[in-house]
Amino acid sequence: MSKIRRKHEIAGRWRKICATLPAVAMIGGGIAFAGPVPAGDARSVAVSTDSTAIVVPDTALTLRAAAAPNQADPLTEARPKAPPALVPPGEVPASSAPALELPVGTLPGSSAAVALDNSGVPVRALEAYRAAASLVGAADAACHIDWALLAAIGRVESNHARFGGNQLDSAGVAQPGIIGMRLDGTNGTARIMDTDGGRLDRDPTYDRAVGPMQFIPSTWRVVGVDASGDGVKNPQDMTDAATSTAIYLCSGPGDLSRSGDLHGAIMRYNPSESYVRTVTSIADAYRHGVRALPASDLPAANSAPTTSDVAPVALIPPAPVRPKPVPAPPVHAKPVPAPPVHAKPVPAPPVPAPPVPARDAPPTGPPPPR
């Protein structure tokens, strides 16, 4: 369920059995893959002719940590989006669910309005959500599952099976098929080795989430059901996938009309608080016919890539080279220090006193001879 994954396991017996489906003889059919499938190689999970009931486990499905997990919560960690890889014809594209993206230029956490579905939920997807809620609601009325919760998860996980250019065909099967990124412990994923021999996800080394509700093969093997009645448990079939999601959410004694039980059920589906908040906000909007929500109500959304995010490096023109400017001489040269204003005065040379005229002095000594 989304690119942040854990391996699931069943704890306890499955007891709630009702909502009988018409018995359908096993017929040929295959999983819708993202690339061409050679003739005779379309493999699927067949349903026996006596598999005629929707079963909900009394004990909640639990999560078991995968080897070397590397989980990142979108609410607390934002990383730049890498340019999309070019996938050769016939190869499996790596999706990056959750597929809920904010419009270009929308600031995460802001009050800017984000449209959920410009033209409403696609008809075939809506029919699948309603059918799933009806089937599982009949099997476990105390759960109180509704179509809006399933539609909210479908919106976040795959944009109602429209992610990566997919569309639901007349039978409600995603074409060409939604196959998630390799769960190899990188790019914020858990490390989950292959559990299905590549039958559902076409990867014989690691598991990948598959289908519009993004089940990993090991979980699908346990919880997947044939709700469409075509004799095949197909994770690419919207009705099968939505019904399996409802079974997963209703496992255990919880009542999804209570906020605590609802929170716990969604956390089992995807252990991320931001994911829980986003799903519950979208589900409430669907119930009340609200077509847009503020970005702050969608913390699990990814920022949409901009042109600069995806432009090849070779197409980005180099910056013009400008000559390095020669520095001009300083405008204010260092001034020559002026003599201090209050310098110690230098004594001037003494000015001689004016001569004093001589006076007749009384004779001294013996008188002159006569």
Stockholm file with secondary structure:
# STOCKHOLM 1.0

chainA/1-370         MSKIRRKHEIAGRWRKICATLPAVAMIGGGIAFAGPVPAGDARSVAVSTDSTAIVVPDTALTLRAAAAPNQADPLTEARPKAPPALVPPGEVPASSAPALELPVGTLPGSSAAVALDNSGVPVRALEAYRAAASLVGAADAACHIDWALLAAIGRVESNHARFGGNQLDSAGVAQPGIIGMRLDGTNGTARIMDTDGGRLDRDPTYDRAVGPMQFIPSTWRVVGVDASGDGVKNPQDMTDAATSTAIYLCSGPGDLSRSGDLHGAIMRYNPSESYVRTVTSIADAYRHGVRALPASDLPAANSAPTTSDVAPVALIPPAPVRPKPVPAPPVHAKPVPAPPVHAKPVPAPPVPAPPVPARDAPPTGPPPPR
#=GR chainA/1-370 SS CCSSCCEEECCSCEEEEECCCCCCCCCCCCCCCSSCCCTTCCCCEECCTTCCCEEEESSCCEEECCBSCCCCCTTTCCCCCCCCCCCCTTSCCCBCSCCCEECTTCCTTSSCEEESCTTCSCHHHHHHHHHHHHHHHHHCGGGCCCHHHHHHHHHHHHTTTTGGGCEECTTSBEESCCEEEECBSCTTCCBCBCSSTTTTTSCSSBCEEETTTTBCHHHHHHHCCCCSSSSEECTTBHHHHHHHHHHHHHCSSCCTTSHHHHHHHHHHHSCCHHHHHHHHHHHHHHHTTCCEEEGGGCTTCEECCCHHHHSCGGGSCCCCCCCCCCCCCCSSCCCCCCCCTTCCCCCCCCCCCCCCCCCCCCCCSSCCCC
#=GC SS_cons         CCSSCCEEECCSCEEEEECCCCCCCCCCCCCCCSSCCCTTCCCCEECCTTCCCEEEESSCCEEECCBSCCCCCTTTCCCCCCCCCCCCTTSCCCBCSCCCEECTTCCTTSSCEEESCTTCSCHHHHHHHHHHHHHHHHHCGGGCCCHHHHHHHHHHHHTTTTGGGCEECTTSBEESCCEEEECBSCTTCCBCBCSSTTTTTSCSSBCEEETTTTBCHHHHHHHCCCCSSSSEECTTBHHHHHHHHHHHHHCSSCCTTSHHHHHHHHHHHSCCHHHHHHHHHHHHHHHTTCCEEEGGGCTTCEECCCHHHHSCGGGSCCCCCCCCCCCCCCSSCCCCCCCCTTCCCCCCCCCCCCCCCCCCCCCCSSCCCC
//
